[in-house]
Amino acid sequence: MTVLRTRGLGWSVGGAVIVSDIDLCVAEGEFLAVIGPNGAGKTSLFNLLSGVLTATSGSIWLDGRDVTGLAPHRRTRLGLGRTFQTASLFPALSVAENVRLAAQAHAGAHLRLWSRADRLPGVSAVAGEAIGRVGLTARSGDPAGGLSHGDKRKLELAVLLAQSPRILLLDEPMAGVSAEEVPALVELIGELHRAEGRTVLMVEHHMDVLLGLADRVAVMHGGRLLACDTPQAVMADPTVQESYLGEPL
Ligand SMILES: Nc1ncnc2c1ncn2[C@@H]1O[C@H](COP(=O)(O)OP(=O)(O)OP(=O)(O)O)[C@@H](O)[C@H]1O
């Protein structure tokens, strides 16, 4: 079953075409990697899918519903959650407070003071479960700003999980993470997908990371979708090879 589809999706700004004519179709439970050279339009595509940017052409469909004009928080409520390439945590707040805020927002308590989140039924339980899911329970009371890059990425995943998304948009979740921390993150993301059946779209530059995770790879170049196929087929595609002009996939 298709959960996410785009038709002729595009975004232009100041006369520059940043994303152009993207037709994507993502099946429930699928892991789709999005790759492409710097400036290819990957983050802009995620911004369009999550509603941070409004499409200037085409449409986006979630579970068969046209969500093209829907605000980001309403897409989140429909089960579409995302992480950002740049850190989106509150560094002075603890791990638990960061996740509770997300759980609270998802519970619809936007106007309440964050300090009262504890009193909302279920919020602390949801936050605790998300923190446990990413293996950060022992760090619950620590300020987010003091975590390693790898743990910050795990915390971002917990913040995302607290919003109970069915479809995860992960924008370079390994960025800035040390080589030693990468395997644990890859395993965690793989589990969120395989064991929990979530649909995942992930921007990632490293093909070696994607080979064990992705069902299909979408290749972007110059704002367009160049190819969308299995990792092996994409790597063997001469058009893809040519477009990268020797850049590593
Ligand atoms: N608000 C904006 N105004 C003008 N140009 C923009 C804007 N946002 C993005 N761009 C341009 O659009 C192009 C695509 O950017 P985008 O961040 O989507 O690429 P990317 O594939 O995610 O790149 P990277 O791998 O470096 O993160 C870039 O040339 C960028 O400078």
The ligand as a MOL file (V3000), in Angstrom:
LIG
                    3D

  0  0  0     0  0            999 V3000
M  V30 BEGIN CTAB
M  V30 COUNTS 31 33 0 0 0
M  V30 BEGIN ATOM
M  V30 1 N 15.5150 29.4480 0.7240 0
M  V30 2 C 16.3580 29.2930 -0.2950 0
M  V30 3 N 16.5970 30.3050 -1.1340 0
M  V30 4 C 17.4330 30.1670 -2.1760 0
M  V30 5 N 18.0940 29.0360 -2.4810 0
M  V30 6 C 17.8960 27.9790 -1.6730 0
M  V30 7 C 17.0190 28.0460 -0.5480 0
M  V30 8 N 17.0160 26.8280 0.0490 0
M  V30 9 C 17.8630 26.0510 -0.6630 0
M  V30 10 N 18.3890 26.7390 -1.6810 0
M  V30 11 C 19.3360 26.2370 -2.6750 0
M  V30 12 O 18.7570 25.0750 -3.2230 0
M  V30 13 C 19.7500 24.1050 -3.5390 0
M  V30 14 C 19.3770 22.7950 -2.8960 0
M  V30 15 O 19.5590 22.9030 -1.4860 0
M  V30 16 P 19.2880 21.6790 -0.5230 0
M  V30 17 O 19.7150 22.0900 0.8470 0
M  V30 18 O 17.9010 21.1930 -0.6950 0
M  V30 19 O 20.2920 20.5980 -1.1250 0
M  V30 20 P 20.8230 19.2480 -0.4820 0
M  V30 21 O 20.7880 18.2210 -1.5580 0
M  V30 22 O 20.0770 18.9410 0.7630 0
M  V30 23 O 22.3200 19.6450 -0.1460 0
M  V30 24 P 23.3130 19.1160 1.0200 0
M  V30 25 O 23.6530 17.6970 0.6860 0
M  V30 26 O 24.4840 20.0270 0.8930 0
M  V30 27 O 22.5820 19.2720 2.3170 0
M  V30 28 C 21.0720 24.6860 -3.0560 0
M  V30 29 O 21.7450 25.2450 -4.1630 0
M  V30 30 C 20.6620 25.7480 -2.0740 0
M  V30 31 O 21.5880 26.8080 -2.0340 0
M  V30 END ATOM
M  V30 BEGIN BOND
M  V30 1 1 1 2
M  V30 2 1 2 3
M  V30 3 2 2 7
M  V30 4 2 3 4
M  V30 5 1 4 5
M  V30 6 2 5 6
M  V30 7 1 6 7
M  V30 8 1 6 10
M  V30 9 1 7 8
M  V30 10 2 8 9
M  V30 11 1 9 10
M  V30 12 1 10 11
M  V30 13 1 11 12
M  V30 14 1 11 30
M  V30 15 1 12 13
M  V30 16 1 13 14
M  V30 17 1 13 28
M  V30 18 1 14 15
M  V30 19 1 15 16
M  V30 20 2 16 17
M  V30 21 1 16 18
M  V30 22 1 16 19
M  V30 23 1 19 20
M  V30 24 2 20 21
M  V30 25 1 20 22
M  V30 26 1 20 23
M  V30 27 1 23 24
M  V30 28 2 24 25
M  V30 29 1 24 26
M  V30 30 1 24 27
M  V30 31 1 28 29
M  V30 32 1 28 30
M  V30 33 1 30 31
M  V30 END BOND
M  V30 END CTAB
M  END
